[in-house]
Amino acid sequence: MQKTRMTIAAGSVIALIAATAAIAAPHKASSPLAQTSTSDAAKAPKKQPVVRGFYEGKSVGYFDFGPIKLKAGNKLAPIWTFTNGAAGQRNVIDTVPGEKDYSPLWAVSKVTWAQGKTPRVLKSADEVKAAAAVGDVTIAKTSIVVSCPVLGFGQVRHAGYTAGHLTHYYDLGPVKVAPGNEVVLLYTVTNGVAAQKNITRDAIASGQTAYPPLWAISKVTWKASATPRLLKSFAQIKQAQAAGDLTVTATPLVVNCPIV
């Protein structure tokens, strides 16, 4: 599948009111950490690797989409990485979906064991802070923000249409992105039929999760002279637009909706 990409400079977030379709999956950004291959595209849907981390002493899974360029005003959460950690050390977070301070956008701090100290596995933010308090480690804040949505914890998997079939995603809300992020396009129908869902421009294979999480939204609106019908693909949107049945309007809204 070839992605239709664009570079977008985000303005202020706007609210889209969809009569029968809730905004769910906007355009998507590519991860600089992800390796892509076209040779096996027809064999199996590509899966985004699940990375393990620690939260309050337990193992959690997340997608690592790498650094993201942001404007000011986004909600961030802390993540601690280790420059010289013990074997088995993973990144540490201190919030998860369902908590008020959760964000899939993580401000990175680097943890380094002091010379002469024996590294041990730290599995919680409290353990990291306690080790710093006694001089076992130093913590250096960075300007790096990464997009790493945590999986599970009862999050709703929203359905959308892509090339005639369903795909599913988390709706993590709008993001104030800075220029330079790669995005893909998503269409939301403002006055569609009851079963209408958001529609991706690109064709995403069934079961595929390796796909950028940032989406740029365009609004699709049926004209008063047309009879709304269910749209399941970008091709159908183009056909209806060519027939004069609907209008398509780009917006500055960008949302974070990883395919899951």
N, C-alpha and C positions, 0 to 999 in steps of 0.2 A: 504494500500500500504506500503510495506517495502522499506525504502530508502537504496540505495547502497551508503555507505559513505566511505570516506577515509580521512586521515589527510595529508595535503600537506604542504611542505615548499616551499614558493614561491621564485623563482629566479628573474632575471631581466625579465621585460615584453618583449615579442617578438611579432613581427607583423606577423599575419597569412594572407596570400593572398589567398582568396577563389575565384576561377574562376567564379563560379556562385552562391555561397552561402556566404553571409556576416556573420561574427562572431556575434553571438547574445546572446546566453544563455550559459555561462559556469557554472562550478560546484557551488554548493550552500551550505551555512553554516546554521546550525541550531541555532535558537534563544534560549538562556537560559531562556527567559521570556515566551516562548510559552508553553502552555499545550497541550499535544498530547493525543489522545485517539483512540483506535482501535475498540471499541465497536460500534461506530456509523459510521464506515468507509463506510459501504455499503448504508447508508441512504441518505447522502447528501455530496456534495463536501465541504471540510473544507475551511473556509474563514479566512484569516488573519485579525484580528481586525483593524479597522481604528481608529487611535488615533487623537484627535483634538489638535491643537496648535494655537498660535497666530503669525501673521505676519503683521506688519504695521497696527495694529488695527483690522485686520480681522481674521476669523477662517480659518484654513487650515487643511487638513487631511494628515496623513502619516502612513506608516507601521513601527512599532517598532520591529526590529529584535534583539535588545539588543547590548551588547558590542561586539566589533570586535578587533582582534589582528592584528596589522599592523606593517610593516616595515616603516622606514623613507621615505619621499618623496611623500606621498599621499596628495592630496588636501583636506583640511578640512574646515568646516564652523562652526561658533559658535552656540551653543544652550544654553539657560539659563533655569535652573530648579530652583524650589523654595522649600526651606526646611520648611518654615512656612508661606506660602502665604495665601491670603484671599480666601474665598469660591469662586469657579469659576475660580481660577487661573489655567492657563495651561502653558506648556513650551512655550518659545518665541524663534523664529528664525528671522534672518534678511536677508534671501535670499531664492529664490525659483527657480524651473526649468525655464530655459530661460535666467537667469541672469549669467553674466560671473563668478561670485564668488560662484555660487551654487555648492554644493557637497552633496551627500547623506550620507556622513561620517561627523558626528558632534562631535566637541570637547566640552565636557560638562563643564559648569561653574555653581556653586551653588550660588543662591541668598538667602540671609537671612535678614529678617526685623530686624532692631535694636530694642533693648529693649526700651520700652516706645513709640515706633512708632506704629501707627495703620495701619496694612496691607491693601492695596487696590489692585485691579486687575490691573496688568500691561500688556499691549497688544502689545508692540513693543520694539525693542532694544533701541530706543531713550528714551522711558519711563523708562526702566531699568537703563540706564546710567544716566539719569537725577536724578532718585531717589538715586543712588549711590553718585552723585556729591553733594547732600545736606545732606548726611549722614543718609538717611532713611533706606538704605540697604547696606550690604556689598556683594561683589562679590568675590568668591573664585574659581580660575581655578583648574581643576582636570586633571589627566592623562587619564581619561576615554574617549574613543571614541565609539560612538554608530552608528549603521547602521540603518538609518531611512529615507528611500526614500519618498519624498513628492509626493503626487498623483495629477494628473490633470495638469493644466497649459499647455495644448496642447502637452503633451509628446506623442510620437509615440508608439503605441502598436505593437511590432514586433511579427510575427507569427513563431512558430516552431512546430516540430512534436514530439509527445509522444505517444508511443504504438498505432500508426496508426491514431491518430486524432490530431487536432491542439490545441495548447495552445498559450498564448500570454504573453509578458513580455516587460518591459522597458530595453533598453540597456544603462546602465549607465557607461560602459567602464571598462577598466582594473583596478585592485586593486593590490597593493604591500602588500600581506598578510604575516604575520609572521607565524611561525609554531604553530600548535595547533588549527587552525580553522577546523571545520568539513566541508567537501565539498561533492558535488555530481558531477557526470560526464556529460559532454555535448560533442557531436560529431559534427564537422563541416566538410562538404564535400568540398574538394579543387577543384575538377573538375567534379562536378555533373551536372545533367541535369538542364534545365532552372528553373524548378519549385522546385528545391531542397531547403530545409530549414534545419536549425540545428535540431539535434535529441537528446532528453534526454535519458539517460540510464534507469532511473526509469519511471514507468508509473504514470503519473499525471492525476487525474480525470478531466473531463471537468468541468470548472467553479471553480476549486480549486485554491486558492491563498495562502493558508497557506503552504508555502514551503520555505526553505532557499534560500537566494538570491545569494549566491556565487557559481560559477561554474568553474570547472577545464576542460580545453579544450583538446580534442584529435582530431587530424586531420585524416580524412578518405580520401584515395586517390584511385581512380580506376586505375587498371593496364592498360597498353597500349593494352594488349591482350583482355581486357574485354569491353563490351558495357555498358556504364553507364545507370542506370535506377533509377527511383525515389525510395528513401528509406524513410520510414515513422516510423521505429521503430528500437530499438536496436537489436531485434531478427533478423530483416532483415540484419542488418550490420554483425551480427555473421554468418549468413548463407552465405553471400557473401564472407566473409573472409575465412570461412571454405572451400569454393569452389575455393579459390585462385584468386578471382576476384579483391580484393582490399587489401590495407594495412591500419593498424590503428597505429598511432604514438602519444604517449602522449607528451604534451608540458608543460612548466612551467606557461603558461598563465592562470590567474584567472580573471574572469570578474564578475561584479555586475549586475545581471539581475533578479530583482524580478518579479515573476509571478503576473500579474494583470488582 
